[in-house]
Amino acid sequence: MLEQVSCSPCDTCISKLLKDVFILLLLLLSWYLISKTSLLCRRFEPFLKKQLSFILFLCRRFSERGDKGWLRSLFVHKVDARKDAHSNLLSKKETSNLYKIQFHNVKPECLEAYNSLQVEVQTRLHLDQDYPCEVVGSWNTWYGDQDQAVHLWRYRGGYPALTECLNKLRNNKEYLEFRKERAKMLISRRNQLLLEFSFWNEPLPRPGPNIYELRTYKLKVFVYIPHNRARAIKYRQENNEAVGGFFSQIGDLYVVHHLWAYKSLQSREETRNSAWLKEGWDSSVYYTVPLIRSMESRIMIPTKSSPLQ
């Protein structure tokens, strides 16, 4: 960071010492606090006050030399002003895919019957060309909310495709009967409409066996830094574990979902640990973590009919 500061020749030597001065400042502050509680050190209090005043003056002088002052750069990350909606800035321009993710909390005694019924109806819709929708993946949560089913749908054509599909399903008597039967098995359900990040893979069918991790991030505000995350995805592609990345459009807002595939829990741990050995991964995490309000991880097992196995 210090190299980015524009210094005149007379300031060059001082700039090289700024890091040491900052450390010295912390030490003096610690010493000053100790002196407040120690009778033995109170004799040094006037000297310490003079040193602290001088160092604070020096820090202010350099931090006020424009927006790129060294002290300011330690704490402030400047984000460019938005020039368009987040959905347009972050989503893929070459496709108009819309995704729906469903979370169904099932009565424990009904989970097996629910899976059988869901597979039957999903397969029909997935193969029926009259419906512009397809199943991306279907899972049961292994670690996380228990007795939960998660389904990810893709609508090629965006909102018009979603509307067309919903209108046809309203007139499908078999589907309406399915909904009535399914309702008897559920405790609760919720869904979200999502768009996919431009720098993530499009989720494609893959052979198994795999376990899947759905990591959900609820952001403080949607100041997402795409270039940092784009680099981060490259660091996590050695084992082809990146499946898809999405952000919410309708439902809970300021929500990001990352979907990963691993051969096992041990493979997951090794893959995640190896990312920290790659240059740049730490900075990506550094700039992203302050934006997160909460995060959640689900480990999921695909159902028999899921295209993602």
C-alpha positions in Angstrom: 0.0 0.0 0.0 2.8 2.4 0.8 4.2 2.1 -2.8 1.0 3.7 -4.1 1.5 7.0 -2.2 3.0 9.8 -4.4 5.9 11.2 -2.5 8.3 14.0 -3.2 12.0 13.1 -3.1 12.4 14.6 0.4 9.5 12.4 1.6 10.9 9.2 0.3 13.0 8.2 3.3 10.2 9.1 5.7 7.7 7.0 3.7 9.9 4.0 4.1 9.8 4.5 7.8 6.1 4.9 8.2 5.4 1.3 8.9 7.9 1.3 11.7 6.5 4.6 13.0 3.0 3.0 13.1 4.3 0.0 15.1 6.1 2.4 17.4 2.9 4.3 17.9 1.1 1.1 19.0 4.0 0.3 21.4 3.9 3.8 22.9 0.1 3.6 23.3 0.5 0.4 25.2 3.2 1.9 27.4 1.0 4.9 28.0 -1.9 2.7 29.2 0.5 0.8 31.5 1.8 4.0 32.9 -1.7 5.0 33.9 -1.9 2.0 36.2 1.7 1.8 37.3 3.2 4.2 39.9 6.6 3.1 38.8 6.1 4.3 35.2 4.2 7.5 35.9 7.4 9.5 35.9 7.7 8.8 32.2 4.2 10.2 31.4 5.2 13.7 30.2 7.8 12.2 27.9 5.3 9.7 26.5 2.8 12.4 25.9 5.3 14.5 23.9 6.2 11.5 21.8 2.6 10.6 21.1 1.7 14.1 20.1 4.6 14.2 17.6 3.8 10.9 16.0 0.1 11.7 15.7 1.0 15.0 14.1 3.2 13.1 11.6 0.5 10.6 10.8 -2.1 13.3 10.2 0.3 15.2 7.9 0.8 12.2 5.6 -2.8 10.9 5.7 -4.1 14.3 4.6 -2.0 14.3 1.4 -4.9 13.5 -0.9 -7.4 10.6 -0.9 -4.5 8.1 -1.3 -2.8 8.9 1.9 -1.1 5.9 3.5 -2.9 6.0 6.8 -6.3 6.3 5.1 -5.5 3.5 2.7 -5.0 1.1 5.6 -8.7 1.3 6.6 -10.7 2.6 3.6 -11.4 0.6 0.5 -12.8 2.9 -2.2 -15.6 1.4 -4.2 -16.6 2.9 -7.6 -20.0 4.4 -7.8 -22.7 2.2 -9.4 -23.5 2.9 -13.0 -26.3 0.3 -13.4 -28.5 -2.1 -11.5 -26.5 -4.9 -9.7 -28.3 -7.5 -11.6 -27.0 -6.0 -14.9 -23.5 -5.5 -13.6 -23.0 -9.0 -12.1 -25.2 -11.4 -14.2 -24.3 -13.0 -17.5 -25.1 -10.9 -20.5 -25.0 -13.8 -23.0 -27.7 -15.8 -21.3 -31.1 -14.9 -19.8 -31.3 -17.8 -17.4 -33.4 -17.4 -14.3 -33.1 -19.8 -11.4 -35.5 -20.7 -8.6 -34.3 -22.4 -5.4 -36.7 -24.1 -3.1 -36.3 -25.1 0.5 -38.9 -27.6 1.7 -38.9 -28.6 5.4 -40.5 -32.0 5.5 -42.2 -33.9 8.3 -39.6 -36.5 9.4 -41.9 -39.4 9.0 -42.8 -38.3 5.4 -39.3 -37.7 4.0 -39.1 -41.0 2.1 -42.6 -40.6 0.6 -41.9 -37.0 -0.3 -38.7 -37.9 -2.2 -40.6 -40.5 -4.2 -43.4 -38.2 -5.1 -41.1 -35.3 -5.9 -38.9 -37.4 -8.2 -41.9 -38.5 -10.2 -43.2 -35.0 -10.8 -39.8 -33.4 -11.3 -38.9 -36.0 -14.0 -42.1 -35.3 -15.9 -41.6 -31.6 -15.9 -37.9 -31.9 -16.7 -38.5 -34.0 -19.8 -41.7 -32.2 -21.1 -40.7 -29.8 -23.9 -43.9 -27.8 -23.4 -42.5 -26.5 -20.1 -39.5 -24.1 -20.4 -38.0 -25.3 -17.1 -35.4 -27.9 -16.1 -34.2 -29.4 -12.8 -30.6 -28.4 -12.1 -30.3 -30.3 -8.9 -32.2 -31.8 -6.1 -30.9 -32.7 -2.6 -31.6 -33.7 0.9 -29.7 -31.8 3.6 -27.2 -34.0 5.4 -25.7 -31.4 7.8 -27.7 -28.2 8.4 -31.5 -28.1 8.7 -32.6 -31.7 9.0 -35.4 -33.3 7.0 -35.0 -30.6 4.4 -35.2 -30.9 0.6 -33.5 -28.3 -1.6 -34.4 -28.0 -5.3 -32.7 -25.8 -8.0 -34.6 -25.0 -11.2 -33.5 -23.2 -14.3 -35.8 -21.2 -16.6 -34.1 -20.6 -20.0 -35.6 -17.3 -21.2 -35.9 -15.5 -17.8 -39.1 -14.1 -16.4 -41.2 -14.8 -19.6 -40.3 -18.5 -19.3 -41.1 -18.6 -15.6 -44.5 -16.9 -16.3 -45.3 -19.3 -19.1 -44.5 -22.3 -16.9 -46.6 -21.1 -14.0 -49.6 -20.4 -16.3 -49.4 -23.9 -17.7 -49.1 -25.5 -14.3 -52.2 -23.8 -13.1 -54.2 -25.7 -15.7 -52.4 -29.0 -15.1 -54.7 -31.2 -13.0 -52.0 -33.8 -12.2 -49.7 -31.1 -10.9 -52.5 -29.6 -8.8 -53.1 -33.0 -7.2 -49.4 -33.3 -6.6 -49.4 -30.0 -4.7 -52.2 -31.1 -2.5 -50.6 -34.4 -1.7 -47.2 -32.7 -1.1 -48.8 -30.1 1.3 -49.7 -32.9 3.7 -46.0 -33.8 4.0 -44.5 -30.3 4.6 -43.9 -28.3 7.7 -42.9 -25.1 5.7 -41.5 -24.1 2.4 -39.8 -21.0 0.9 -38.2 -20.0 -2.4 -36.1 -17.4 -4.0 -35.5 -16.2 -7.6 -31.9 -16.0 -8.5 -29.5 -14.8 -11.2 -26.1 -16.4 -11.8 -22.9 -14.5 -11.5 -21.1 -13.8 -14.8 -17.8 -15.2 -13.5 -19.2 -18.6 -12.3 -19.7 -21.7 -14.2 -23.2 -22.5 -15.5 -24.3 -25.6 -13.5 -24.1 -28.7 -15.7 -25.0 -32.3 -15.0 -22.1 -34.2 -13.5 -21.6 -37.9 -12.5 -21.2 -39.0 -8.9 -20.9 -39.8 -6.2 -20.5 -36.3 -4.8 -21.5 -34.4 -1.8 -22.6 -30.8 -2.3 -22.1 -27.7 -0.1 -24.5 -24.8 -0.4 -22.9 -21.8 1.2 -25.3 -18.9 1.8 -24.1 -15.4 2.6 -26.4 -12.6 3.8 -24.8 -9.3 3.0 -24.9 -6.0 4.9 -25.4 -4.2 1.7 -24.9 -5.4 -1.9 -21.5 -3.9 -2.4 -20.2 -7.0 -4.0 -16.6 -6.9 -5.5 -16.8 -9.1 -8.6 -13.1 -8.9 -9.6 -12.1 -10.2 -6.2 -14.5 -13.1 -6.4 -13.7 -13.8 -10.0 -10.1 -14.4 -9.1 -11.2 -16.4 -6.1 -13.1 -18.8 -8.3 -10.0 -19.5 -10.3 -8.2 -20.6 -7.2 -11.0 -23.1 -6.5 -11.1 -24.9 -9.9 -8.3 -27.4 -9.6 -10.7 -30.2 -8.5 -13.6 -28.9 -10.5 -15.5 -28.2 -7.3 -17.2 -24.9 -8.3 -20.7 -25.7 -9.5 -22.5 -22.4 -9.5 -22.8 -18.9 -8.0 -26.1 -17.0 -7.6 -27.5 -13.8 -6.1 -31.1 -13.2 -5.1 -33.6 -11.1 -7.1 -36.9 -11.9 -5.4 -37.3 -13.4 -1.9 -34.7 -12.6 0.8 -32.6 -9.9 -0.8 -28.8 -9.2 -0.4 -28.3 -13.0 -0.4 -25.5 -14.9 -2.3 -25.4 -18.7 -2.8 -22.2 -20.6 -3.8 -22.7 -24.3 -4.7 -19.7 -26.6 -4.5 -19.2 -30.3 -5.1 -16.7 -32.6 -3.3 -16.0 -36.3 -3.3 -16.1 -36.4 0.5 -15.9 -34.3 3.6 -12.2 -35.0 3.8 -11.8 -33.8 0.2 -13.7 -30.6 1.1 -11.3 -29.9 4.0 -8.2 -30.5 1.9 -9.5 -28.4 -1.0 -10.4 -25.5 1.2 -7.1 -25.6 3.1 -5.1 -25.6 -0.2 -6.8 -22.4 -1.3 -5.0 -20.5 1.4 -1.6 -21.5 -0.1 -2.5 -19.7 -3.4 -1.4 -16.1 -3.7 -4.3 -13.7 -3.8 -6.9 -15.9 -2.0 -6.3 -14.1 1.3 -6.9 -10.7 -0.2 -10.1 -11.9 -1.8 -11.3 -13.1 1.6 -10.1 -9.9 3.2 -12.2 -7.6 1.0 -15.3 -9.9 1.1 -15.7 -10.8 4.7 -16.5 -7.2 6.0 -19.6 -7.2 3.7 -21.2 -10.3 5.3 -23.9 -10.1 7.9 -24.2 -13.8 8.4 -23.3 -17.1 6.6 -24.6 -20.6 6.5 -23.3 -23.9 5.2 -25.4 -26.9 4.2 -23.9 -30.3 3.2 -26.4 -32.0 0.9 -26.8 -35.4 -0.7 -28.3 -35.6 -4.2 -31.5 -37.5 -4.8 -31.5 -40.4 -7.3 -33.0 -38.3 -10.1 -30.8 -35.2 -9.6 -28.8 -34.2 -12.7 -26.0 -33.2 -10.3 -24.9 -36.5 -8.8 
